[in-house]
Amino acid sequence: MGPDSVPGPAVPWRKVLWERQPFPDNYVDQRFLEELRRNEGIRQYRYWAVVREAGFVGQQLSCVAIFITLWLYMEQGLLSPEKLLWTSLVCALLGYGLHQALTSQVESGCELRTRLADLQSATIFLSFTFGFSPVLKTLTESVSTDTVYAMSAVMLLAHLVSFPYAHPSPPGSLSINAALFASVCLASRLPGALHTFAMLSCALLVFALWPCLLQRLRENTPNQFTGLCVGVCIGGVGGLWTQSPGGAVLLALALGCVTLLCPLLLVRLQRHKDNIHGPWDEAEIHEDLSHFLQ
C-alpha cells in the first residue's frame, strides 16, 4: 500500500469518503507520511524523582513486613496485647493530630463536625471489633494452620498489588479488604481474644490510616515524606531481621529492586520509546458537546 501501488490518474486524490474517486480504498499519496508525529507528549522522567515516588511502594511493602513482625512477636509471647494497644493508640493520636495540622483551612471548613464524625467512626469500629473478637478468634478453628497462612500470604499479596499508590487516600476497597482479611486470619491464631482485638486494631492503623497520613505528607512536605519512607523501610528490614534474617535479606533485595533498580530501568528504557501518531489515528472531538445534552 502506498503512492506507487496504483498508477496515478489525471484526477487528483482527495482524502474524502463522500465522493467516488478512481482510486482503490487503500490508496494514499506521497503526503501520507508528512503528518507523522513521533513521541508526542512524552513525559521525560528524572531518576531521583522516580525513586521518590517508588518509595511509596517500598514503604508499603515494609508496612506489611512490620505487621508480620508484630504478629510473630505476639505469637511468641514477646509482645503483650496491652502494650500493642497503648502504642497503637498513641501513634493514632499523634498521626491524627499531624494529619489535621497538614490539612488546609479550605478542606477543614467543618472542622468540629469532621472530628466528631471521626471519633464516632473510631468508636464504632473499636466497639464492634472488641465485641466480635471472641468470634473472630474461633473463626478459623476448623481450618488448618497451613491453609490459614497460605490465605494470609495471598491476601497480603493482593493488598500490595491492588493498593492505589497514585492516590492512596483513602485506600482502595479491594486493597483494604484483602489486608483486613489477612489480619483476621493471622489474628485467629493468637492465644486470646484480646490479642485478636489488638492485632485488628493495629491492622486498621497500618493499612487504612497510615496511607492517608503519608499521602498528606507527600502533598505538603515532600522532603519529610522521603525521609519517612526511608525510615519505614529501615524499620521493616530491621524488625524482620530479629525474627528471620533470611526474610530480612529478601526484603532488602526487594526494596532495592523496587526503589532503585526499577526506576533506573524506566529511565533507561524511556529513550527507546517510539510512539507514532498520524492521520490513521482515531478522530478526537474537541468541541464542547454539552449543549446537546440539555
N, C-alpha and C positions, 0 to 999 in steps of 0.2 A: 504494500500500500504506500503510495507516495505520489509526488508530482509527475514521475515518469512512468507510472503504471499504465496510463492511457494517453494516447496522442492528444494533445490539446487542440480542441476545435476552435473555430473562429470566435465563438461566443465566450466571453469571459466568465469564469466560475464565480459564483456568489454563495456565501455561506448562509443560505436561507432554505427553508423547508416548504414554503407556501407556493412555490412555482416550479414547474417542470424544467429540468435542465438536461442537456445531452452529456451527462457525466454519471458514472457509477455512484452508488450510495456511499461507498467508502473512499471516494476521491477527495484529495486535498491538494492544494497548490504549494508552491515553494514558500509561502508566507506562514505556513502552519507552525514552524518552529520559531518564528520571530517572537511569539508571545510566551515562549518558555521562560519560566522563572524558577530558580533554584534556591532552596533553603530560605524561603520567605518567612519572616517572623521567627526564626530560630533563636532560642534563648541561649546565650553563652554563659556557662557555669564557671564559677571560680571554686577552686579546690576546697579552701577552708570554709567557704560559705556552705558548700555541700556537706562538709564534715560537721559543721554546727547543726545543720538540720538533721543529719543522720544520728546525732546524739540523742534525739528523742527516741529513736528505735532502740539504741543501745541501752538507755536508761530504763525503758520498759522491759527489756529482756532482763536487766539487773533487778528490777522490781519483782519479777517472777522468781528469780533466784533468792532474793531476800525473803519472800513469803515462804518458799520451800524451806529455807534455813530456819525460820521461826517455827515452822511446823515440826521440823526434826528436833529442835530444842525442846519443844513441848512434849513430843512423843517420848523422848528420853528422860523427861523429868528434870531437865536442866533449866527450864523457864516455867514459872508458875503463871496460871491464868490471871491472877490478880495483878501481877507486875505488868503483864502484857496489856491488860485493860487500862491501867493507870497511864502507862506510856502512850497508848493509843489515844486516850482522852486528852493528854497534854499536847500531843502532836496535832490532834484535830483542832483544838482551840487556837494554838499558835498559827496553824495553817489557815484557819478561817479568818483570824484577825489580819493576817498578811494579805489574804485574798480581798478582804474588804478595803484595806488600805490601798491596794492597787487598782481598785475599781474606780472609774471616773465618776464625777458627780452627775453626768448625764445618765449613766447606767444605773445609778443608785438614787433615783428621784424618790422612790417609795422605800426608803431605807428601813424604816420601822417595820412596815408590812413584810418586807423581804426577810428580815431577821426573825420575825415571829413565825413566818412560813418555814424557814429553815429549821428553827427549833422544833416546830411541830412535826416536820418530816423526820428529823432525827429521833425524836421521842417515839414516834410510831414504829419506826424501823427497829430500834433497840428493844422496845417492849415486845413486839411480835417475835423478834429473834430470841430474846430471853425466854419467852413463854414456850416457844416451839423447840428450844434446844434439846430437851429430853427426847422429843420425837425425832429430831434430826440426828441425834446420837445413835439411835437404833434403826435409822433408815436403811442402812446397807448391811445389817447383820446377816442376812441370808445370802449376801454376795461375797464371793471370795476376795481375799485381800489383793491378790494379783490383778483381778478384774477391776477393783477399785483404783488401784494405782495406774492401770492402763487407761481407764476412763479419765482420770485426772490429768494424765500426761497429754492425752488427745485434746481435752478441753482447754488446757493451758496453751497448747499449740494453736488451737482455733482462736483463742483470745489474742495471741500475738499476730496472727495472720489477718484477722478481721478488725484489728484496732485502727481507728481513724487517725492516723498520725498527722495528717494535714490540719485537721480541726478536731482535736480530742476533747473539747469542752462543749457538751458533755460527751462521755464515751458512747460508742455505738451500742445499740441494744444487743446485738449478737455477741459483741466482744465482752460486755459486762456480764451477760447471762452465762457465757461459757466460763468466765473466771469464777463466778459465784457457784456454778455447778461443780467445778473442780474443788472449790473451797469446802462445799458441803461434803463431797466425797472424802476429802482428806480429814476434815474435822470429825467425821463419824468414826474414825479410827483412833481418836484420842481417848484418854482414860475416862473423863467425866463430862457431864452436861455443861459445866462452867467452862471447861476447855473448849468445847464446841462453840459456845457463845463468844468467847474471847477471840477464837480463830475467825469466825464470821465477821465480827466487828473489825478486826484487822484487815480482812479481805475487802470490806467496804472502803476502808480508809486508803488502802493501797491501789485498788483497781478502779474506784469510782471517784473519790475526792481528790486524790493526788494528781491525776492528769489535768483536772480543772485548774488547780493552782499552778501547775507547771506551764500550762498554756498562757495563763495570765502573766507569768514571769517572762515567757518568750516574747510576748507582745510589748511589754513595758520596759523590761530590763534585760536585754539580750546577753550582756556580759555575765550577769549573775546567773542567768539561765544556763549558759555554757558551763560555768563552774559547778553548778548544782548537778548537772548531768554527769560531769566527771566524778564528782563525789559519790553519786549514787552507784556508778559503775564500779568504783573502787570498793565501796561498801558491799556490793553484791559479790564481787570476787573474794574479798577478804572474809565475809561471812561464810560463804560456801567452802572456803579453804579449811575452816575449822571442822567441817563435817566430812568433806570429801575433797582432798587435794586434787585428785584426777578430774573431778567435776569442775573445780575452780579453774584448772588449766584449760579445759574445753570451753568454759565460759569466757575466759580471757581471749582465747583464739577467736571465738565467735564475735566478741565485741571488736576485736581488731579488724576482722573481715568486714563487719557491718559499718563501722565508723571510719575506717582508714582505707581499706583496700577497695571496697565497692565505690566510694566517691572518686578514687583515683581512676578506676576503670571507666566510670561515667564521663569524667573529664577527658580522658584519653580517647575514648571512642566517639566523643562528640565531633571531633574533626573529620571522622569518616561518614558522618551523616549526610545523606543526599536526598532531599525531598524535592520533587519536581511538581510544578503547577503550570497549567496552561489552559487552552481552550477546551480540553477534554474534561475538565473538572465539572462537577455538578453546579448548576446555576444557583446563586445565592440572592435572595430577595432582601435588599437593604431598605426598601421603602416601608414606612410605618403603615401597617395594615390594621391598626386598632380601630379605625373608624368603621371598618366593615363589620365589627362585632357589636356595634351599638344598635 
